Amino acid sequence: MENITLALFQTELHWEDSAANLAMFEEKIWRMEDKADLLVLPEMFTTGFTMNTASQAEPMNLHSTRWMQQMAGQMSAVVTGSIIIKDGKDFYNRLLWVEPGGKVSCYDKRHLFRMADEDDFYSMGTKNEFFSLKGWKIRPQVCYDLRFPVWSRNQASKEGVMDYDLIFYVASWPAPRVQAWDILLQARAVENLSYCVGVNRVGQDGNGVNYCGHSAAYDFKGNCLASGGEKEGIVRVTLEGDALIEYRKKFPAWKDSDTFILK
């Protein structure tokens, strides 16, 4: 596992304006002074957290997907974030993982935020996914998934091989509940013996909901390695693979973990 550097984009978003958001992110990406291995954009980064699926969704491999492929190729980095995708007759809050060579992988949000009626407009994801980057095993999650520890549990084989080394969340997490965001990100890192990263937006959306960022990265001990505070900006953090491997050897709590099967 090589060390990997992440760039977390904590930004305001133009409400339901994909072209404006893609142009904004492209400018921010091109202005980055230092390279990163993984560029992480917020939840529904092209539109904001909207239920207007009919007007805001797009099929796979259209404008946003191609833009992500272009950015990934130009920056020689993986680009990830969620957008609204129409797949057949269904709509998904779908996280795309786009590699520099153009390969696109995806994860559909499992836990739909019923308090905003997300479950009335989107179809639920049914499968956890894992991505790879420089020897790291990485699990993607989206916003409300953070509240469900069983879905994000890092299980280990008898030989001590764990499901993942890094779990990350892209989000539109409202300001009134940001304390839960802070607590749960740290908890997911500690309980899963992994790095945990969360990327949240700032500003106000078209429904008048306020967001205050708090994008952050935590190590396997729960130490905060980087934080975006409440202002717009790009948070950079480098994760050390050797440190994670050494800690799992010295503190093998995974040996005492409970095994289970998700249905």
N, C-alpha and C positions, 0 to 999 in steps of 0.2 A: 504494500500500500504506500504509494507516494503521498506526500502532503498535497492537499488541494486547496485552492483559494476560491472563495465564493464572493460574488458581488450581489448584495441584496438591495433591490430597488424599492425604496419607501417613497412613494409619490402620491400626488393628487391625480385624479383621473377626470377626463372629459366625459360627461354623462352621455351615454349611448352614442358615442362618436368614435367609431373604430379608426377612421382615417386620422383624426387628430391625435388619438392615443398612440398609434403606431409611429406617427411622425415625431411625437414627443419622446417616446422611448428610444427611437433611432438616434435622435440628437444626443440624448443622455449617454447612450452606449458609445457613440463616436467620440464623446468628450472625455471618456474614461482615460485617466493618465497611465494607469497600470493594467496589465492584462489579468484576467481571471479565468479559471477553468469552468466555472458554472455561474451563469447569470440567472438570478431568480426574480421573476416578476410576480406581482400580486394576483389574487383571485380575480377572475373576469377582468383582466387588465385591459381589454379592448373596449369595454362598455361600462364598467362599474357593475355593482351587484343588482341586476335588474331581473324582473320577472317577465319582461316583454320579449319573450322568446321568439315569437313569430316574426318580429321586425329586426331582431338583433342577432339571431343565430346565423351560422354559415356552415356549409358542409366541410368535411375534412378536405385537406389539400387545396384549399382556396386561398384567399388573400392573407389571412393571419398565419396560416401554416407556412405558406411560401415566404412570408416576411421573416418568420422565425428561422427558416432554413437559410435565408440570405444572411441574417445576422450571425447565425452560428458559423457559417462558412467564412464570413469576413473577419470574425473575431477569433476564429479557431477555438471556440468554446461551446459548451452545451448551453442552450437557452431553454428555460422552462417557465411555465405559468399556465393558468387555466383560462379558457375561453368558452363561449356558448357554441356548442356543436349540435347540428341536426343530423341524426343518423337514422335513416329510414323515416318513420313517423315519430320518433322519439327525440327529445332534446336532452342534452347532457351538460353538466358543468364539468368539462373535461380538461384535465391537466395534460399538456403536451410536453414531451421531453424530446428535444430536437438536437441531434448531434451534428458536429461540423461537416460530416460527410453527407448529411441530408436525411439520415434515418430518423423516422418519427415513431416514438412509442407514446403510450397514453395511459392515464388512470382516470376513471370516472368517479366523481365524488360519491362516497358511500352514504354518509349521513347528511340528509337534506334538511335545511333549517326550517322546520315547520312553523316557527313563530313568524316567519316572513312569507309563509306559504310556498316555500321553494319546492316542497314535495308535491304541490298541485301542478307545477309547471315543468318539472324535470324528472327524468327517470333515474332511479338509484343505481349506482354502480354495484357490482356483485363480486368483484375480484380485487384482491390486493395485488399490487405490482411491485417489482424490484427492478432498479436500473443499475448500471455499472459505469464507473468512471475511475480510471487509473488504479484499478485494483480494489476500489471501494464498492460495497454493496449498499444501495441507497433505496429507501422506501419513501414514496411520495404520498402526501395527504393534503386535504383541502379543508381549511377553516373549521367548521363544526365537527369534523372528524376528531379534532383535538380533545373533545370532551369524552371520548370513548376509548378507554385504555386497552380494552380487550382487542379491538381492531388494530391497534398499533403495537401490540405486544411483540417483543423480540424474543423468539424462542431459539433454543440451542439444541444441537444434536448431542449425543452421548460423547462425541469427540470434542465438544466445545465449539463447534462451528455455529456461529450465530446467523440469524436471518439477514441482519443488516448492520452496518457501521454508522450510518447517518440516516436520520429521519427528518424530513422537512415539511413544513406547512405553509401553503400560500393562502392568504386570507383577506377578507373584508370584515374585520372584527370591530364592532362599534365601540366607541370610547367609554360608554357607561359600564361596560363589562371587561375593561382592559385588565383589571386586577386578576380575573380568572385566566386571561391569556398569559400573563406573566407567570403565574403559579404553575399552570399546566405545562407550559413549555419546559420549565425547569424540572418538573416531576417526570415528564416523559424521558428526559435525558438520564436521570438518575435510575429510574426503575428498569430501563432497557439497556443500561450499560453501553450507551452510544452517545454520539453527538446529536443534538437536536437544534434545528434552526426554524425560525418563524419569520415570514415576511408579510407585513400588514401595510395597508395604504394609509394615507392621511387625507384631510380635507372633508368636504361635505358632498354627499351624492344628491341625485335628483329627487330623492324622497325626503331630503332634509336630515338624513342620518349622518352623524359626525364620526370621524375616525381619527385616532391619535397615534397611529404608528406603533411604537414599541417593538419594531422588528429587532430580533436578537438571535444570538448563537450561544448555546450552552455546551459545556463539555460533559463527559460521563460522570463527573463528580457534582454537577450542578453549578459549576462556576460560570459566570457570564463572561464570555470571551469578547463580545462586541454588542453594542446596542445603538439603535437609531434614534432613541429619544422620541420626541414628538414632532420633529421638523422633517421636511422633505430632504432627501439626500440618498446617497449610495453608501451602504455599510459594507465594508470589506472585512473578511475574516479568513485566516488560514487555519485549516484543521490538520493536526498532526497524527498520521497513521500509527507511527511507532508508539506514541504515548497511549493510544487507545489499546493497542495489543498488550503492552506492558501492564496496564491497569487491570485488564481482564485476567491476566495471569496472577497478579498479586491479590486481587479481590474477586475470586471466582464465584460470585453470587449466582451465576447462571446454573451452577451445579445443583442448587436447591430450588430452582424455579419449578412451577407447576406446568405440566404439559396439558394441552387441550386441542380440540379440533373445532374450527369454526364451521358452522353450517349455514 
